[in-house]
Amino acid sequence: MRFWTMIGLILVLSVVGLTYEIAAGRVLAPFFGTSLVTWTTVIATVLAGFSVGNAVGGFAAERPRRVAIRHVRRALLATAVLMALSPTVLAALYAMGARGTGGMLITVWVAFFPASVLVSFPSPFLAKMAVEARPGREGSSLGLVLASGSIGAIAGALLAGFVTLPHFGSAATFAACGAVALLCVPFVRGGASGAEASAAATPPAPPEPVTPVSMALAALLMAAGLMSGRVCQYESGLSCIDILRRGDTVYLQADRTSQAAERSVGTEGSPELVLSYAQWLWARMDRDLGAEPAVLFIGGGGYTLPTKLLASRPTARAVAVEIDPLVTSVVKAHLPAAGRMIARTGFDATRAGSGGAADAGRLGIVHEDGRVYINEADRRFDAAVMDAFSSESVPAHLATLETYERLREIVDGPVYVNLIDAPDGPLVRGLHAILRDLYPHVDAVQGPVSSRGRANVVLAASAAPLAPLPALPDGYETVSISPGRAFTDDRGWVGHR
């Protein structure tokens, strides 16, 4: 019985460890974005914690049994508290001014390394107990110990990605990790080993009990972490969304980056575009496109540009590819003009047919990865708008030469690209190089530079000359882009640093 209890504890703590690791990567996005750099940092930090925890826990496992049990229990109590408080620590460090790659590295280390050490600290002791529980069967016992750790890690990754993060959110996931670690404490028990008992001159003392005070205090601190609030108003495994209202304007933010905005009053008819980059894109589209274009939008965002297109051109058609259904639901609930347009003309473009209403079938909505849709599209478009973001960066697989080569096969007219980068930054240079390889005419404009040194840079590429616009949005100017290396599927964009 003791053997299977130890195996169960190893499995459960492995589930907790991997769930925590995936949740750490997700909760980091609203503060530092999602990129190869952020995920590499999280994975390296958590794995470093696991390594240190296993090493230190191995030395603790060699101590007298009761001493080792006491250390393991305390480690689990501390794990429960630190895991539940991780989002609070992350937010506090960000509020204190942690920014950029250096700030992200420090924040990840402080917020996630200690709990990663402590959650793996019990494993050597539990493994030792499991092997000792079946004398003469050490090989199979060790094999089951290793297998339970691997199975737990697999289960933790699946649990985080498919259940806890999409359905309950980051804060609840961290609190659940802490709660499970806390529930493991009473199962860590046992007296002295046989060798210790025979060597002792006096009868062994009873096992040290789990004090209710320590358990209650840990639970209270976990509850405080959970009550500190959700990371954002709406959360799925893909998006962390907030709705902000400033005067008569409603802003949709994903991972703290403004994706769309609408006036909450006076939105009947053709809606007013609030964000400057969207104003330029629409001015460009209005100039370049005919009376009844079919336009592909990669990245639904707030659906403001598709709404503007369909409201301004009654016979136009649009397909908006948005990977996260939550975004569409939030738009329908909070952005009045886009919500009405989706209700009136929207349909599921992944299914045949567009409904029977006279105005139906103009806005096809596809909840799918943009690259997958581009690869599998079997229809043609007159233009395309590439406005997909993960946090404040373009997903790497949508910023490659192969993506735009395939896009050129299904789009007969211009391609418009919205980016956020430093002036003449590496992302802008890479995308500009791609477009210059494929199109003879490429224009670029740049908006105001933020306090973080980044700006919206919007590109338009076409086989035909692009007519000049009469005016630019406030703060925008035409810019020249330096030569750069075109990103490919093999060697692509790694994210902002």
C-alpha positions in Angstrom: 0.0 0.0 0.0 2.8 2.4 0.9 4.4 1.8 -2.6 1.3 2.8 -4.5 0.8 5.8 -2.2 4.3 7.0 -3.1 3.7 6.3 -6.8 0.5 8.3 -6.6 2.1 11.2 -5.0 4.9 11.3 -7.6 2.3 11.2 -10.4 0.2 14.0 -8.8 3.1 16.3 -8.2 4.3 15.8 -11.8 0.8 16.8 -12.9 1.0 19.9 -10.7 4.5 20.8 -12.0 3.7 20.7 -15.7 0.3 22.4 -15.2 2.2 25.1 -13.4 4.8 25.4 -16.2 2.1 25.8 -18.9 0.2 28.3 -16.8 3.3 30.3 -16.2 3.8 30.8 -19.9 0.2 31.8 -20.4 0.0 34.3 -17.5 3.2 36.0 -18.7 1.5 37.0 -22.0 -0.4 40.1 -20.7 2.7 41.5 -19.3 5.6 40.5 -21.6 3.9 39.0 -24.6 4.0 35.6 -26.2 7.1 34.7 -28.2 9.8 32.2 -28.6 11.9 34.3 -26.2 9.2 34.3 -23.4 8.4 30.6 -23.7 12.1 29.7 -23.8 12.6 31.7 -20.6 9.7 30.1 -18.8 10.7 26.5 -19.8 14.3 27.0 -18.9 13.4 28.6 -15.5 11.0 25.9 -14.5 13.2 23.1 -15.6 16.1 24.7 -13.7 13.8 24.8 -10.7 13.0 21.1 -11.1 16.7 20.2 -11.4 17.6 22.1 -8.3 14.7 20.8 -6.4 15.5 17.2 -7.2 19.2 17.7 -6.3 18.5 19.3 -3.0 15.6 16.9 -2.3 18.0 14.0 -2.8 20.2 15.1 0.0 17.2 15.6 2.2 16.0 12.1 1.4 19.2 10.7 3.0 18.4 12.3 6.3 16.7 10.3 9.1 13.2 9.4 8.0 11.3 11.7 10.3 13.6 14.6 9.5 13.1 14.0 5.7 9.3 13.8 6.2 9.3 17.1 8.0 11.3 18.8 5.2 9.0 17.3 2.5 5.9 18.5 4.2 7.2 22.0 4.7 8.3 22.0 1.0 4.7 21.1 0.0 3.2 23.8 2.2 5.5 26.4 0.7 4.8 25.1 -2.8 1.1 25.6 -2.2 1.5 29.2 -1.1 4.1 30.2 -3.8 2.1 28.6 -6.7 -1.1 30.4 -5.7 0.7 33.7 -5.3 2.7 33.5 -8.5 0.3 35.7 -10.6 0.3 38.3 -7.8 4.1 38.3 -7.6 4.3 38.7 -11.4 1.9 41.6 -11.4 3.7 43.3 -8.6 7.1 43.1 -10.3 5.6 44.5 -13.5 4.0 47.3 -11.6 7.4 48.1 -10.0 8.8 48.7 -13.5 10.0 45.4 -14.9 10.2 45.8 -18.7 12.0 44.5 -21.7 13.9 41.3 -22.0 15.9 41.9 -18.8 12.8 42.7 -16.8 11.1 39.6 -18.1 14.0 37.4 -17.2 14.1 38.7 -13.6 10.3 38.5 -13.3 10.1 34.9 -14.5 12.9 33.9 -12.2 11.5 35.5 -9.1 7.8 34.5 -9.8 8.3 30.9 -10.9 11.7 29.5 -9.9 11.1 29.1 -6.2 7.8 27.1 -6.6 9.5 25.0 -9.3 12.2 24.0 -6.9 9.8 23.2 -4.1 7.4 21.1 -6.1 10.2 18.8 -7.2 11.9 18.7 -3.8 9.7 15.7 -2.5 10.4 13.5 -5.5 13.7 11.8 -4.4 12.3 11.0 -1.0 9.1 9.6 -2.5 11.1 7.6 -4.9 13.3 6.2 -2.1 10.3 5.3 -0.1 8.7 3.5 -3.1 11.8 1.5 -3.9 12.3 0.5 -0.2 8.7 -0.6 0.0 9.3 -3.6 -2.3 12.6 -5.3 -1.3 14.1 -7.4 -4.1 12.0 -5.6 -6.8 14.1 -2.5 -7.0 14.3 -2.5 -10.8 10.5 -2.6 -11.5 9.9 -0.2 -8.6 12.3 2.4 -10.1 10.7 1.9 -13.5 7.3 2.6 -12.2 8.6 5.7 -10.4 10.0 7.1 -13.6 6.9 6.1 -15.6 4.6 7.8 -13.1 6.6 11.0 -13.3 6.4 11.0 -17.1 2.7 10.2 -17.2 2.0 12.9 -14.7 3.9 15.4 -16.8 1.9 14.4 -19.9 -1.4 14.7 -17.9 -0.4 18.1 -16.5 0.3 19.5 -20.0 -3.0 18.2 -21.3 -4.9 19.4 -18.3 -3.5 22.9 -18.5 -4.0 23.3 -22.3 -7.4 21.7 -22.7 -9.1 22.1 -19.3 -8.0 24.5 -16.7 -6.6 27.5 -18.7 -9.4 27.6 -21.3 -12.3 27.0 -18.9 -11.2 28.4 -15.5 -8.4 30.9 -16.3 -4.9 31.5 -15.0 -5.6 32.6 -11.5 -7.8 29.6 -10.8 -5.2 27.2 -12.4 -2.4 28.5 -10.1 -4.7 28.3 -7.1 -5.7 24.7 -8.0 -2.0 23.7 -8.3 -1.4 25.1 -4.8 -4.5 23.3 -3.5 -3.4 19.9 -4.9 0.1 20.4 -3.4 -1.5 21.2 0.0 -3.7 18.1 -0.2 -0.6 15.9 -0.7 0.8 16.9 2.7 -1.2 14.4 4.9 -0.2 11.5 2.7 3.6 12.0 3.4 4.0 10.0 6.5 5.9 7.0 7.9 8.2 6.1 10.8 11.9 5.4 10.9 13.3 2.9 8.4 14.2 -0.5 9.6 17.9 0.3 9.9 17.2 3.4 11.9 14.8 1.6 14.2 17.3 -1.2 15.0 20.1 1.3 15.6 18.1 3.5 18.0 18.8 3.1 21.7 15.3 4.3 22.7 11.9 3.7 21.2 11.2 6.0 18.2 9.1 9.1 18.7 5.7 9.1 17.0 5.7 10.7 13.5 5.5 14.5 13.5 1.8 15.4 12.8 0.7 17.8 10.2 -0.3 20.9 12.3 -3.7 22.2 11.4 -2.4 25.7 11.9 0.2 25.4 9.2 -2.3 23.9 6.8 -4.9 26.6 7.6 -2.3 29.3 7.1 -1.2 27.9 3.8 -4.8 27.7 2.7 -5.5 31.3 3.7 -2.5 32.6 1.8 -3.7 30.6 -1.3 -7.1 32.1 -1.0 -5.6 35.6 -0.8 -3.8 34.9 -4.0 -7.0 33.8 -5.7 -8.9 36.7 -4.3 -6.4 39.2 -5.7 -8.4 39.0 -8.9 -8.3 37.5 -12.4 -5.5 38.4 -14.7 -8.1 39.8 -17.2 -11.9 40.0 -17.7 -12.2 37.2 -20.2 -9.7 34.5 -20.6 -9.3 31.4 -22.8 -6.3 29.3 -23.6 -5.5 31.7 -26.4 -6.5 35.1 -25.3 -6.6 37.4 -22.2 -9.2 40.1 -23.0 -10.2 43.3 -21.2 -12.9 45.7 -22.2 -12.1 49.4 -21.3 -14.5 52.3 -21.6 -13.1 55.8 -21.9 -15.8 58.4 -22.5 -17.9 57.2 -25.4 -15.3 54.8 -26.7 -15.0 51.1 -26.0 -11.6 49.5 -26.3 -10.9 45.8 -26.7 -7.5 44.8 -25.4 -5.9 41.4 -25.8 -2.9 40.7 -23.6 -3.0 44.5 -22.7 -2.6 45.5 -26.4 -5.4 47.5 -28.0 -6.9 45.4 -30.8 -9.9 47.4 -31.6 -12.0 50.4 -30.5 -15.5 51.7 -31.3 -17.6 54.7 -30.3 -20.4 53.5 -28.1 -22.8 56.1 -29.5 -23.6 57.2 -33.0 -22.5 53.9 -34.6 -25.5 53.4 -36.9 -24.5 53.2 -40.6 -20.8 53.3 -41.4 -18.9 53.2 -38.1 -16.2 55.6 -37.2 -12.8 54.0 -36.9 -11.0 55.1 -33.7 -7.5 53.5 -33.9 -5.2 55.4 -36.2 -3.7 52.3 -37.9 -7.2 51.1 -38.8 -8.0 54.5 -40.2 -5.0 54.3 -42.6 -5.8 50.7 -43.5 -9.4 51.7 -44.4 -8.2 54.8 -46.3 -5.9 52.5 -48.3 -8.6 49.9 -48.9 -11.2 52.5 -49.8 -8.8 53.9 -52.4 -7.6 50.6 -53.8 -10.7 48.4 -53.9 -13.7 48.4 -56.2 -17.4 48.4 -55.4 -17.9 44.8 -54.5 -14.6 43.3 -53.3 -14.1 40.0 -51.5 -11.6 40.6 -48.7 -9.8 38.1 -46.5 -9.0 39.3 -42.9 -6.5 37.2 -41.1 -7.1 38.1 -37.5 -10.7 39.1 -36.5 -9.6 41.4 -33.7 -12.6 43.7 -33.0 -14.1 43.1 -36.5 -14.0 46.9 -37.0 -12.4 46.8 -40.5 -14.8 44.1 -41.8 -17.7 46.1 -40.4 -16.5 49.3 -42.0 -16.0 47.5 -45.4 -19.5 45.9 -45.4 -21.2 49.1 -44.1 -19.5 51.2 -46.8 -19.9 48.7 -49.7 -23.3 47.0 -49.6 -22.2 44.3 -52.1 -18.8 43.6 -50.6 -18.0 40.2 -49.0 -15.5 39.4 -46.2 -14.1 36.4 -44.5 -12.6 37.0 -41.1 -10.3 34.3 -39.7 -10.1 34.5 -35.9 -8.4 31.7 -34.0 -10.2 32.3 -30.7 -14.0 32.0 -30.5 -13.9 34.0 -27.3 -12.8 37.1 -29.2 -15.9 36.9 -31.4 -18.1 36.4 -28.4 -16.7 39.4 -26.6 -17.0 41.6 -29.7 -20.7 40.6 -30.1 -21.3 41.6 -26.4 -19.4 44.8 -26.2 -18.6 46.5 -29.6 -22.0 47.8 -30.8 -21.4 48.3 -34.6 -19.3 45.1 -35.0 -21.7 43.2 -32.9 -24.7 44.2 -35.0 -22.8 43.5 -38.2 -21.9 40.0 -37.0 -25.6 39.4 -36.0 -27.0 40.6 -39.2 -24.5 39.3 -41.8 -22.2 36.9 -40.1 -22.2 33.2 -40.8 -20.0 30.2 -40.1 -17.8 30.1 -43.2 -16.6 26.6 -42.4 -20.0 25.2 -43.3 -21.8 25.3 -46.6 -24.6 27.8 -47.0 -25.0 31.3 -45.6 -28.6 31.4 -44.3 -31.7 32.6 -45.9 -31.9 36.3 -44.9 -31.3 38.8 -47.8 -28.4 40.4 -46.0 -26.9 37.2 -44.7 -23.8 35.5 -45.9 -21.6 38.7 -46.3 -19.3 38.2 -43.3 -17.9 34.7 -43.2 -16.4 33.9 -39.8 -13.8 31.1 -39.4 -12.5 30.1 -36.0 -9.2 28.6 -37.2 -5.5 29.4 -37.3 -4.8 31.9 -40.0 -2.0 29.9 -41.6 -4.1 26.8 -41.8 -6.9 28.7 -43.5 -4.4 30.2 -46.0 -2.9 26.8 -46.8 -6.3 25.2 -47.3 -8.4 28.0 -48.9 -10.2 27.0 -52.1 -11.5 30.4 -53.1 -10.0 33.6 -54.3 -10.1 37.1 -52.8 -9.5 40.7 -54.1 -7.5 41.8 -51.1 -6.2 40.5 -47.8 -5.5 42.2 -44.5 -3.0 40.5 -42.2 -3.8 41.8 -38.7 -3.3 38.7 -36.5 -1.5 39.2 -33.2 -0.4 37.1 -30.3 0.0 39.7 -27.5 1.7 42.6 -29.4 3.7 40.5 -31.9 2.7 38.7 -35.1 2.7 34.9 -34.7 5.9 33.7 -36.3 4.3 31.2 -38.6 2.2 34.0 -40.2 5.3 36.1 -40.9 7.2 33.9 -43.3 7.9 34.0 -47.0 6.0 30.7 -47.5 2.8 32.3 -45.9 2.9 35.2 -48.3 3.7 33.1 -51.4 0.6 31.1 -50.7 -1.4 34.2 -50.0 -0.4 35.6 -53.4 -1.9 32.4 -55.0 -5.3 33.1 -53.5 -5.4 37.0 -53.5 -5.5 38.8 -56.8 -5.1 42.4 -55.4 -3.2 44.2 -52.6 -2.1 42.8 -49.3 -2.2 45.0 -46.2 -0.1 44.2 -43.1 -0.3 45.7 -39.6 2.8 45.3 -37.3 4.0 46.6 -34.0 7.8 47.0 -33.8 10.5 49.5 -33.1 11.1 52.0 -36.0 12.9 50.1 -38.7 12.9 47.1 -36.3 13.7 43.5 -37.2 10.1 42.5 -37.6 9.4 45.3 -40.0 12.5 44.7 -42.0 11.8 41.0 -42.3 8.2 41.5 -43.5 9.1 44.3 -45.8 11.8 42.0 -47.4 9.1 39.4 -47.9 6.8 41.8 -49.6 9.5 43.3 -51.7 10.4 39.8 -53.0 6.8 39.2 -54.1 5.4 42.6 -55.1 6.9 45.4 -57.1 5.1 48.1 -55.1 5.3 48.4 -51.3 4.3 51.4 -49.2 5.0 51.8 -45.4 3.7 54.2 -42.9 4.6 54.5 -39.2 2.5 55.8 -36.2 3.7 57.5 -33.0 6.4 55.7 -31.0 5.2 54.6 -27.6 7.1 54.9 -24.3 8.3 51.3 -25.0 9.9 52.4 -28.2 7.4 50.7 -30.5 4.9 51.9 -33.1 2.3 50.6 -35.5 4.0 50.1 -38.8 1.5 49.4 -41.6 2.5 48.0 -45.0 0.6 47.8 -48.3 1.9 45.7 -51.2 0.5 45.4 -54.6 1.3 44.3 -58.2 -0.1 47.6 -59.4 1.1 51.0 -58.4 -0.5 52.3 -55.2 -2.2 55.7 -55.6 -1.1 58.3 -53.0 -3.5 59.0 -50.2 -4.6 62.7 -49.7 -3.8 62.6 -46.0 -2.4 60.5 -43.2 -3.8 59.9 -39.7 -2.4 62.2 -37.0 1.1 61.3 -36.0 1.6 59.0 -39.1 4.3 59.4 -41.7 5.6 57.6 -44.7 8.8 55.8 -43.8 11.6 53.9 -45.7 12.5 50.5 -44.5 16.1 49.2 -44.5 17.0 46.0 -46.2 16.4 42.9 -44.1 16.4 39.1 -44.1 13.1 37.6 -45.3 11.7 35.3 -42.6 11.1 31.7 -43.6 9.4 28.7 -42.0 12.9 27.4 -41.3 14.4 30.6 -39.9 11.7 32.9 -38.7 10.7 35.7 -36.4 11.5 34.9 -32.7 9.6 37.7 -31.0 10.4 41.1 -29.5 13.3 41.2 -27.1 
